[in-house]
Amino acid sequence: MGLIGSYNLRSMIVRKGTAAMTAGGIAMVVAVFVMTLAIAQGFQKTLVVSGSPDNVIILRKGATAETVSAVLRTDIPLIEAMPQVARSADNQPVASPELVVAIAVPRISDNQPANVPVRGVGPRAFQVRDKLTFSEGRRFNPGTREINAGRLAMGRFKGLTVGSTVKFGAATWNVVGIFEADDASFESEIWGDADLMMPAFQRQGYQSMIVKLVDASMFDSFKTAIEADPRLYLRPQREQDYYAEQSQAMTTVIRVFGTFVTLILSIGAMFGAMNTMYAAVAYRTREIGTLRALGFSRFRIVTAFLAESVALAILGGIIGCALALPVHGISTGTTNFASFSEVAFKFRITPGLLAAGLVFSAVMGAAGGLLPALRAARIPVARALREI
């Protein structure tokens, strides 16, 4: 295979113009493929990393998201008294009843309003979500109309810098700090005192409760205890599972749309590869006859031309992956269908995604090169040798 392999390599170099055009077409398809899936990957990871393995989110039975849930004030002490709930150094339950609403805030990019989640919390919310840190300013003081904004929310929406004021819920709130949460969805939110936000939004209770367990293995017993209590009409769920479910609808839409677009583009790329390989077969008919006369079988001719097409496509795939790499880490945003609020996230291009791009390019090359390879193998030796 060394002789025929080097022959195919030299042929690609000779036909560098058509080869470059074919590789370029495949590169563009792969770049679109990788960047589209990078959106879905980034959105999903932003939500999934919001959950902690030790945390449980408690919603009303039948509720699919925090925004459509309700947790009564009378439910809180019953949950906090359960033995599975972790305790702080001062023997207080590490649990956070929370209020979640959406407000309209204009985007920086186009000045159009978008739904931004506002989360009313208490002091223990920062113990439950212990990965949260402040990059600017400080934590809001309980009992004051102070708020904190997520880092991605500050960069995407107007009026969320430290020192600015925001009007919502018939009140004016002062931004006193910007927090980070390892690129979790909380970075797209505004946090403030739940006791002040309830009357501002005319709410009487909470919408969810986040509980840190003594150990993640206690989830089943904790769930059984809540479901067995007739006073609680609530459903506990692992926080990681909850956020994974929240990401499913949007990531499915992105992946379906991305697959549809790339499939259409890939058809054109495959026809380009097919055209290139047909031209190569027509140009090298006499050379194919010589190879057959030297004893090379039809199978080896097929594999040789197929390998040439796949190699050309993989080269295009490598270029396409390189074109897509610069978008890694770029922030963007979209509406989360589960909460109808905007979530900021980053494009995430992983090694697995790059490998998928290369495999996709190889498939396009094989599909585009198969028919020309079969045609090359079927050319009669005598007729091929008579070609001028």
C-alpha positions as CSV (number, residue, x, y, z in Angstrom):
1,M,0.0,0.0,0.0
2,G,3.1,2.3,0.3
3,L,3.4,2.7,-3.5
4,I,-0.3,3.4,-4.1
5,G,-0.5,5.6,-1.0
6,S,2.4,7.8,-2.1
7,Y,0.8,8.0,-5.6
8,N,-2.4,9.3,-4.2
9,L,-0.6,11.8,-2.0
10,R,1.4,13.2,-5.0
11,S,-1.9,13.4,-7.0
12,M,-3.5,15.6,-4.4
13,I,-0.4,17.9,-4.5
14,V,-0.6,18.1,-8.3
15,R,-4.4,19.0,-8.1
16,K,-3.8,21.4,-5.3
17,G,-6.4,23.9,-6.6
18,T,-9.4,21.6,-6.6
19,A,-8.2,19.8,-3.5
20,A,-8.0,23.1,-1.6
21,M,-11.5,24.1,-2.7
22,T,-12.9,20.7,-1.6
23,A,-11.1,20.9,1.7
24,G,-12.3,24.5,2.2
25,G,-15.9,23.5,1.7
26,I,-15.6,20.7,4.2
27,A,-13.8,23.1,6.6
28,M,-16.7,25.5,6.6
29,V,-19.2,22.8,7.3
30,V,-17.2,21.4,10.1
31,A,-16.7,24.9,11.6
32,V,-20.5,25.4,11.6
33,F,-21.0,22.0,13.1
34,V,-18.5,22.5,15.9
35,M,-19.7,26.0,16.7
36,T,-23.4,25.1,16.8
37,L,-22.7,22.2,19.2
38,A,-20.5,24.4,21.2
39,I,-23.5,26.6,21.9
40,A,-25.5,23.6,23.2
41,Q,-22.5,22.4,25.2
42,G,-22.0,25.7,26.8
43,F,-25.7,26.2,27.7
44,Q,-25.9,22.7,29.2
45,K,-22.8,23.0,31.2
46,T,-23.8,26.4,32.6
47,L,-27.0,24.9,34.0
48,V,-25.5,21.6,35.1
49,V,-22.7,23.2,37.1
50,S,-25.3,25.2,39.0
51,G,-26.1,22.1,41.0
52,S,-24.1,20.7,43.8
53,P,-24.1,17.0,44.6
54,D,-24.8,17.7,48.3
55,N,-27.7,20.1,47.6
56,V,-31.4,19.3,47.2
57,I,-34.0,21.6,45.6
58,I,-37.5,21.4,47.0
59,L,-40.4,22.5,44.8
60,R,-44.2,22.2,44.9
61,K,-45.5,18.8,43.6
62,G,-46.2,19.1,39.9
63,A,-44.0,22.2,39.4
64,T,-41.4,21.9,36.6
65,A,-39.4,25.1,37.5
66,E,-38.9,27.5,40.4
67,T,-40.9,30.2,38.7
68,V,-44.1,28.1,38.8
69,S,-43.6,26.6,42.3
70,A,-44.6,27.6,45.8
71,V,-43.2,26.8,49.2
72,L,-45.2,28.0,52.2
73,R,-43.6,29.8,55.1
74,T,-45.0,27.1,57.4
75,D,-43.1,24.5,55.4
76,I,-39.7,26.0,56.2
77,P,-39.3,24.9,59.9
78,L,-40.6,21.4,59.2
79,I,-37.9,20.9,56.6
80,E,-35.1,22.6,58.6
81,A,-35.8,20.3,61.5
82,M,-35.0,17.1,59.6
83,P,-31.9,15.2,60.7
84,Q,-30.5,14.9,57.1
85,V,-30.1,18.7,56.8
86,A,-26.5,19.9,57.4
87,R,-25.8,22.3,60.3
88,S,-23.4,25.3,60.3
89,A,-20.9,26.0,63.0
90,D,-23.5,27.9,65.1
91,N,-25.9,24.8,64.8
92,Q,-28.2,26.6,62.3
93,P,-29.7,24.6,59.3
94,V,-27.9,25.2,56.0
95,A,-31.0,25.8,54.1
96,S,-32.2,28.7,51.9
97,P,-35.9,29.4,51.1
98,E,-35.9,31.5,47.9
99,L,-38.1,33.7,45.8
100,V,-37.5,33.7,42.0
101,V,-39.1,36.3,39.6
102,A,-38.1,37.7,36.3
103,I,-37.8,41.4,35.5
104,A,-37.2,43.3,32.2
105,V,-33.8,44.8,31.8
106,P,-32.4,46.2,28.5
107,R,-29.4,44.5,26.9
108,I,-26.2,46.4,26.4
109,S,-25.9,45.1,22.8
110,D,-29.2,46.2,21.4
111,N,-31.1,48.1,24.2
112,Q,-33.9,45.5,23.9
113,P,-35.6,44.3,27.1
114,A,-34.9,40.8,28.3
115,N,-36.2,38.7,31.2
116,V,-33.5,38.6,33.9
117,P,-34.0,36.3,36.9
118,V,-34.2,38.0,40.3
119,R,-33.6,35.7,43.3
120,G,-34.6,36.7,46.8
121,V,-32.5,35.0,49.3
122,G,-31.4,35.0,52.9
123,P,-27.9,35.1,54.5
124,R,-27.7,31.3,54.5
125,A,-28.0,31.2,50.7
126,F,-24.2,31.9,50.5
127,Q,-23.5,28.9,52.7
128,V,-25.7,26.6,50.6
129,R,-23.9,27.8,47.4
130,D,-20.4,27.9,48.8
131,K,-18.7,28.2,45.4
132,L,-20.0,31.8,45.0
133,T,-17.3,34.5,45.3
134,F,-17.3,38.2,44.9
135,S,-15.1,39.8,42.1
136,E,-16.3,43.4,42.8
137,G,-17.9,45.1,45.8
138,R,-19.5,43.2,48.7
139,R,-22.4,41.0,49.7
140,F,-25.7,42.9,50.1
141,N,-26.7,43.7,53.7
142,P,-29.9,42.0,54.9
143,G,-32.8,44.4,55.6
144,T,-31.6,46.9,53.0
145,R,-32.5,47.5,49.3
146,E,-29.1,46.4,48.2
147,I,-28.6,43.8,45.4
148,N,-25.8,41.7,43.9
149,A,-25.5,41.0,40.2
150,G,-23.8,38.0,38.5
151,R,-20.7,38.7,36.5
152,L,-22.3,37.6,33.2
153,A,-25.5,39.6,33.9
154,M,-23.4,42.7,34.5
155,G,-21.6,42.3,31.1
156,R,-24.8,41.6,29.2
157,F,-27.5,44.0,30.7
158,K,-27.5,47.7,31.4
159,G,-27.3,49.3,34.9
160,L,-25.8,46.4,36.8
161,T,-22.4,47.8,37.6
162,V,-21.3,48.4,41.2
163,G,-22.7,51.8,42.3
164,S,-25.6,51.9,39.9
165,T,-29.3,51.7,40.8
166,V,-32.1,49.5,39.3
167,K,-35.8,50.0,39.6
168,F,-38.1,47.0,39.8
169,G,-40.9,45.8,42.1
170,A,-42.0,49.4,42.8
171,A,-38.7,50.1,44.5
172,T,-35.1,51.3,43.8
173,W,-32.3,48.9,44.5
174,N,-28.5,49.7,44.8
175,V,-26.0,47.4,43.2
176,V,-23.2,46.8,45.8
177,G,-21.4,43.7,44.5
178,I,-20.7,41.5,41.5
179,F,-20.3,37.7,42.1
180,E,-18.9,34.8,40.2
181,A,-20.1,31.2,40.4
182,D,-17.8,29.1,38.2
183,D,-19.8,30.1,35.1
184,A,-23.0,28.7,36.6
185,S,-26.5,30.1,35.7
186,F,-26.4,32.1,38.9
187,E,-24.1,34.5,37.1
188,S,-27.1,35.6,35.0
189,E,-29.1,36.5,38.0
190,I,-29.7,39.4,40.5
191,W,-29.7,38.6,44.2
192,G,-31.3,40.5,47.0
193,D,-33.0,40.2,50.4
194,A,-36.0,37.9,50.1
195,D,-37.9,39.6,53.0
196,L,-37.8,42.9,51.1
197,M,-38.5,41.4,47.7
198,M,-41.6,39.6,48.8
199,P,-43.6,42.8,49.5
200,A,-42.0,44.5,46.5
201,F,-43.4,41.8,44.2
202,Q,-46.6,41.3,46.3
203,R,-45.7,37.7,47.2
204,Q,-46.7,35.9,50.4
205,G,-44.3,32.9,50.3
206,Y,-41.3,31.4,48.7
207,Q,-41.0,29.4,45.5
208,S,-38.2,27.0,46.3
209,M,-36.0,25.8,49.0
210,I,-32.4,24.7,48.7
211,V,-31.0,22.4,51.4
212,K,-27.5,21.1,51.9
213,L,-27.5,17.6,53.2
214,V,-25.1,16.2,55.8
215,D,-24.1,13.7,53.1
216,A,-25.2,13.2,49.5
217,S,-26.1,9.6,50.3
218,M,-28.9,10.8,52.6
219,F,-31.0,12.0,49.7
220,D,-33.3,9.0,49.6
221,S,-34.1,9.1,53.3
222,F,-34.6,12.9,53.1
223,K,-37.0,12.4,50.1
224,T,-38.9,9.7,51.9
225,A,-39.3,11.8,55.0
226,I,-40.7,14.8,53.1
227,E,-43.1,12.6,51.0
228,A,-44.3,10.8,54.1
229,D,-45.2,14.0,55.9
230,P,-48.9,14.8,55.2
231,R,-48.2,18.5,56.0
232,L,-45.8,18.9,53.1
233,Y,-47.1,18.9,49.5
234,L,-43.5,19.1,48.2
235,R,-41.1,17.3,45.9
236,P,-37.4,17.1,46.7
237,Q,-34.9,16.6,43.8
238,R,-31.2,16.5,43.6
239,E,-30.0,20.0,42.5
240,Q,-27.8,18.6,39.7
241,D,-30.7,16.6,38.3
242,Y,-33.0,19.6,38.4
243,Y,-30.6,21.8,36.4
244,A,-29.9,19.0,34.0
245,E,-33.6,18.8,33.3
246,Q,-33.8,22.5,32.9
247,S,-31.2,22.4,30.1
248,Q,-32.8,19.6,28.1
249,A,-35.4,21.5,26.1
250,M,-33.1,24.3,24.9
251,T,-30.1,22.0,24.2
252,T,-32.4,19.7,22.2
253,V,-33.6,22.6,20.1
254,I,-30.1,23.8,19.5
255,R,-28.8,20.4,18.5
256,V,-31.7,19.6,16.2
257,F,-31.4,23.0,14.5
258,G,-27.6,22.6,14.2
259,T,-27.9,19.1,12.9
260,F,-30.4,20.2,10.3
261,V,-28.2,23.1,9.1
262,T,-25.0,21.1,9.0
263,L,-26.7,18.2,7.1
264,I,-27.9,20.6,4.4
265,L,-24.4,22.1,4.2
266,S,-22.7,18.7,4.3
267,I,-24.7,17.6,1.2
268,G,-23.0,20.4,-0.8
269,A,-19.6,19.5,0.7
270,M,-20.1,15.8,-0.2
271,F,-21.0,16.7,-3.8
272,G,-17.9,18.9,-3.9
273,A,-15.7,16.0,-2.8
274,M,-17.5,13.7,-5.3
275,N,-16.9,16.1,-8.1
276,T,-13.2,16.4,-7.2
277,M,-12.7,12.6,-7.1
278,Y,-14.6,12.0,-10.3
279,A,-12.3,14.5,-12.0
280,A,-9.3,12.7,-10.5
281,V,-10.5,9.4,-11.8
282,A,-11.1,10.9,-15.3
283,Y,-7.7,12.5,-15.3
284,R,-5.8,9.4,-14.1
285,T,-7.6,6.7,-16.1
286,R,-4.3,5.5,-17.8
287,E,-2.5,5.5,-14.5
288,I,-5.3,3.4,-12.9
289,G,-4.9,0.9,-15.8
290,T,-1.1,0.8,-15.2
291,L,-1.7,0.0,-11.5
292,R,-4.1,-2.8,-12.4
293,A,-1.6,-4.2,-14.9
294,L,1.0,-4.2,-12.2
295,G,-1.2,-6.5,-10.1
296,F,-3.2,-4.2,-7.9
297,S,-6.7,-5.6,-7.3
298,R,-9.9,-3.7,-7.7
299,F,-10.3,-3.6,-3.9
300,R,-7.0,-1.9,-3.4
301,I,-7.9,0.7,-6.1
302,V,-11.2,1.4,-4.3
303,T,-9.5,1.7,-0.9
304,A,-6.8,3.9,-2.3
305,F,-9.2,6.4,-3.9
306,L,-11.5,6.2,-0.8
307,A,-8.5,6.9,1.5
308,E,-7.6,9.9,-0.7
309,S,-11.0,11.3,-0.4
310,V,-11.2,10.8,3.4
311,A,-7.7,12.2,3.9
312,L,-8.7,15.3,1.9
313,A,-11.9,15.6,4.1
314,I,-10.0,15.2,7.3
315,L,-7.6,17.9,6.3
316,G,-10.7,20.1,5.8
317,G,-12.0,19.0,9.1
318,I,-8.7,20.0,10.9
319,I,-9.0,23.5,9.2
320,G,-12.7,23.7,10.2
321,C,-11.9,22.9,13.9
322,A,-9.1,25.5,13.8
323,L,-11.6,28.1,12.5
324,A,-14.1,27.2,15.3
325,L,-11.6,27.4,18.1
326,P,-11.5,31.2,18.5
327,V,-15.2,31.2,19.6
328,H,-14.3,29.1,22.7
329,G,-15.1,31.1,25.8
330,I,-17.0,33.9,24.1
331,S,-20.1,34.9,26.1
332,T,-23.6,34.9,24.6
333,G,-27.1,34.3,25.9
334,T,-30.5,32.8,25.1
335,T,-33.9,32.3,26.6
336,N,-34.2,29.2,28.9
337,F,-37.6,27.7,27.8
338,A,-38.0,26.2,31.3
339,S,-37.9,29.5,33.1
340,F,-38.6,32.0,30.3
341,S,-35.7,34.1,31.4
342,E,-32.4,34.8,29.7
343,V,-29.3,32.8,30.6
344,A,-25.8,34.0,29.7
345,F,-23.3,31.3,28.9
346,K,-20.0,30.7,27.0
347,F,-19.2,28.7,23.9
348,R,-17.5,25.5,25.0
349,I,-15.4,23.6,22.5
350,T,-14.2,20.4,24.1
351,P,-11.8,17.7,22.8
352,G,-14.7,15.4,22.3
353,L,-16.5,18.0,20.2
354,L,-13.3,18.5,18.0
355,A,-13.1,14.7,17.6
356,A,-16.7,14.6,16.5
357,G,-16.0,17.3,13.9
358,L,-13.1,15.2,12.5
359,V,-15.3,12.1,12.4
360,F,-18.0,14.1,10.7
361,S,-15.5,15.3,8.1
362,A,-14.3,11.7,7.5
363,V,-17.8,10.5,6.9
364,M,-18.4,13.3,4.4
365,G,-15.2,12.4,2.6
366,A,-16.1,8.7,2.5
367,A,-19.6,9.4,1.2
368,G,-18.3,11.7,-1.4
369,G,-15.5,9.5,-2.5
370,L,-17.2,6.1,-2.6
371,L,-18.9,6.3,-6.0
372,P,-15.8,7.7,-7.8
373,A,-13.6,5.0,-6.2
374,L,-16.0,2.3,-7.4
375,R,-15.9,3.8,-10.9
376,A,-12.1,3.8,-10.9
377,A,-12.0,0.1,-9.9
378,R,-14.4,-0.9,-12.7
379,I,-12.5,0.6,-15.6
380,P,-11.3,-2.2,-17.8
381,V,-7.5,-2.5,-17.9
382,A,-7.2,-2.6,-21.7
383,R,-9.4,0.4,-22.2
384,A,-7.6,2.4,-19.5
385,L,-4.1,1.7,-21.0
386,R,-5.3,3.0,-24.4
387,E,-6.4,6.3,-22.9
388,I,-4.4,9.3,-24.1
